[in-house]
Each structure stands twice: as structure tokens, then as C-alpha cells.
Amino acid sequence: MKEQENQMKKVCGFYVNEMHFTTMILPYIRKEIEAKDEVITILQKDMKVNVEEVLSRMNLNEALQNEILNINWNKVNPIKYSKIKQMIEQTNGQAQNVTILINGNKEFIKIVNEYMEKIIQNGNIQNLVTVINFYDVTEFTNVTEITNSHEYILNTSGIRKIEEVFAKEKKEA
């Protein structure tokens, strides 16, 4: 279990609609690409149109825009353990860090995370894998259940420990 914790970093994020998701994630994706880290998406819905629209309004050089567009922004359906394992293994050792961006409903995210945990436990993964689970906040009445199962949260200031984010909010209130 300890080895898995060292290999997989679980992050959550929240959005109110698909365009909000896109505008939140693209600055983070940009930093990952610039750091030469690998980005894999596992999406329940197609996001390509939203990504193209937001990118057209950003002041990025053409090469960086193309790298972002080359990420698979199409939905991954059906969810298969072997497909996810293959996606991870293809990047194994090529980049120091791999970010896996998961977006979908609660059940979709749960299934993909179970697969990720099995892959990390059973595989010979050399990379640090950061799993970012993005939840539609309008589907939940209480996000505490989600934050309790993650160590980090992604917001506009980047990835932060959950305790730091909520501690700051309490002090400011």
C-alpha cells in the first residue's frame, strides 16, 4: 500500500459546466506540457470542441497549441481496464511524471480509479502518476465525501493540499 501511495497522487477538482472545466484545466495542462510531463485523458464526454474554442482565445504559440490539441480530448468509451493499462504502459519511463485527467460522473470516476489503483499495485510503473478526478459540482449536495478521498485539490492557484485550501478559507471568513 505504501508503494502505491508513493506512485499515485490523487487530486480532485470541481467545475460547474464543461466550459468551466476546460478553462480551469488548460493552464495546468500547459504547465505539464512545458515540464515535458505526459498527459492522458479519460473522459466520459467529448471535450475537443471546448478545448479548441478556449485555445483560440489564448495567447499561446502554435507549437504549444498543437501539443495541447494532440492530447485525446475525445470520450473514452467503454471503459476497459486493459485500455487504461495500455495507455499508462505506453508512457512508462518516457516522462518522469504522468498526469491522468479523469472527467465524468461519480460512477465513471469511481470505476476508472479502481482500475488505476490495480494498475499501480500490479504493474511496474516507473512514473509518478497524478490522477486528477474532475467532478461536476452541480451533481453533489456535499463535496466533503469527495475531498475526504483525495489528498490534494486543483484550483486556479494549482495543486494544493486540501487542508491548506480549506484552512485558508476558514481564516478569511
LOMI-185493 format. One record per residue (C-alpha): residue in one letter; residue number from 1; x, z, y. Coordinates in steps of 0.25 Angstrom, whole numbers, plus 2048, in hexadecimal, padded with zeros to 3 digits. Each point is the difference from the previous one (the first is absolute). Example, Ala and Ser with C-alpha at 12.3 -4.5 7.8 and 13.67 -1.06 7.14 Angstrom:
# residues 2
   resn   resi    xx    zz    yy
      A      1   831   81F   7EE
      S      2   806   7FE   80E
END
This chain:
# residues 173
   resn   resi    xx    zz    yy
      M      1   800   800   800
      K      2   80B   803   80A
      E      3   807   7F3   7FD
      Q      4   7F2   7F9   804
      E      5   7FF   808   80D
      N      6   80E   7FB   803
      Q      7   7FD   7F2   7FE
      M      8   7F2   7FF   806
      K      9   7FC   804   80E
      K     10   7F1   801   802
      V     11   7FA   7FD   80E
      C     12   7F2   7FF   804
      G     13   7FA   7F8   80C
      F     14   7F2   7FF   806
      Y     15   7F9   7F4   807
      V     16   7F2   7FE   806
      N     17   800   7F1   7FD
      E     18   808   7F5   7FA
      M     19   806   7FB   80E
      H     20   804   80F   803
      F     21   807   800   7F2
      T     22   807   7F3   804
      T     23   805   805   80E
      M     24   804   80D   7FA
      I     25   808   7FB   7F5
      L     26   808   7F4   806
      P     27   809   808   809
      Y     28   804   808   7F3
      I     29   802   7F4   7F8
      R     30   808   7FA   80B
      K     31   80A   80C   7FF
      E     32   800   7FE   7F1
      I     33   804   7F2   800
      E     34   80B   802   80B
      A     35   806   80B   7F7
      K     36   800   7F6   7F4
      D     37   7F6   808   7F8
      E     38   7F6   7F9   7F7
      V     39   7F1   801   803
      I     40   7F6   7FE   7F5
      T     41   7F1   800   803
      I     42   7F5   803   7F6
      L     43   7F3   7FD   808
      Q     44   7F2   801   7FC
      K     45   7FC   7F6   80B
      D     46   807   7F4   806
      M     47   807   804   80D
      K     48   807   7F3   803
      V     49   7F7   7FB   80B
      N     50   801   80D   807
      V     51   80F   800   7FF
      E     52   801   7F2   805
      E     53   7F8   804   80C
      V     54   807   80C   804
      L     55   80E   7F9   7FE
      S     56   7FB   7F5   809
      R     57   7FF   80B   80B
      M     58   80D   807   7FD
      N     59   80D   7FC   807
      L     60   809   7FE   7F4
      N     61   80A   7F6   7FC
      E     62   7FB   7F5   7F7
      A     63   809   804   7F5
      L     64   7FA   80E   800
      Q     65   7F2   7FB   800
      N     66   803   7F7   7F4
      E     67   806   80C   7F8
      I     68   7F3   808   803
      L     69   7F7   7F4   7FD
      N     70   808   7FE   7F3
      I     71   7FB   80E   7FB
      N     72   7F4   7FE   7F7
      W     73   7F4   804   809
      N     74   7F6   7FB   7F5
      K     75   7F8   809   7F8
      V     76   805   804   7F2
      N     77   7F5   7FF   7F6
      P     78   7FE   804   7F5
      I     79   80A   80C   801
      K     80   809   7FF   7F4
      Y     81   80B   80A   7FC
      S     82   809   7F5   7FB
      K     83   7FF   7F8   80D
      I     84   803   80C   809
      K     85   80C   804   7F7
      Q     86   805   7F1   801
      M     87   7FF   801   80F
      I     88   808   80C   800
      E     89   80A   7FC   7F6
      Q     90   803   7F3   807
      T     91   805   808   80C
      N     92   808   80A   7F8
      G     93   80E   802   806
      Q     94   7FE   7F4   80A
      A     95   7FC   80A   80B
      Q     96   804   80E   802
      N     97   7F1   804   803
      V     98   7F3   7F9   7FC
      T     99   7F3   803   808
      I    100   7F3   7FE   7F8
      L    101   7F4   7FE   809
      I    102   7F3   803   7FA
      N    103   7F3   7FE   807
      G    104   7F2   801   7FA
      N    105   7F5   809   7FC
      K    106   803   80E   7FA
      E    107   7FE   7FC   7F2
      F    108   80A   7F3   802
      I    109   80A   809   806
      K    110   7FF   80A   7F5
      I    111   802   7F6   7F5
      V    112   80C   7FA   807
      N    113   806   80D   802
      E    114   7FF   804   7F1
      Y    115   807   7F3   7FD
      M    116   80B   803   80A
      E    117   802   80E   7FA
      K    118   801   7FA   7F2
      I    119   80A   7F5   804
      I    120   809   80A   807
      Q    121   7FF   80A   7F5
      N    122   803   7F6   7F5
      G    123   808   7F5   807
      N    124   80F   800   804
      I    125   7FD   7FE   80F
      Q    126   80C   801   809
      N    127   7F9   7FF   80D
      L    128   7F9   80B   808
      V    129   7F2   7FB   800
      T    130   7F7   804   80B
      V    131   7F1   7FF   7FD
      I    132   7F7   7FF   80C
      N    133   7F2   802   7FD
      F    134   7F7   7FB   80B
      Y    135   7F2   805   800
      D    136   7F4   7FC   808
      V    137   7FC   80D   808
      T    138   7F2   7FC   801
      E    139   7FE   802   7F1
      F    140   803   80F   800
      T    141   7FA   80C   807
      N    142   80C   808   7FD
      V    143   80E   7FA   800
      T    144   807   80D   7FB
      E    145   7FE   7FC   7F2
      I    146   809   7F4   803
      T    147   80A   807   808
      N    148   802   80B   7F6
      S    149   804   7F6   7F5
      H    150   80B   7FA   80A
      E    151   80C   806   806
      Y    152   801   7F6   80B
      I    153   7F7   7F9   80A
      L    154   802   7F2   807
      N    155   7FB   800   80E
      T    156   804   7F8   80D
      S    157   80D   809   801
      G    158   804   7FC   7F2
      I    159   801   808   7F3
      R    160   7FF   80F   802
      K    161   7FF   80D   7F7
      I    162   7F1   803   800
      E    163   803   80E   804
      E    164   807   7FC   80D
      V    165   7F5   7F7   804
      F    166   7F5   80A   7FF
      A    167   808   80B   805
      K    168   802   7F9   80D
      E    169   7F2   7FC   801
      K    170   7FC   80F   7FF
      K    171   80A   805   80A
      E    172   7FB   7F5   80A
      A    173   7F1   805   7FE
END
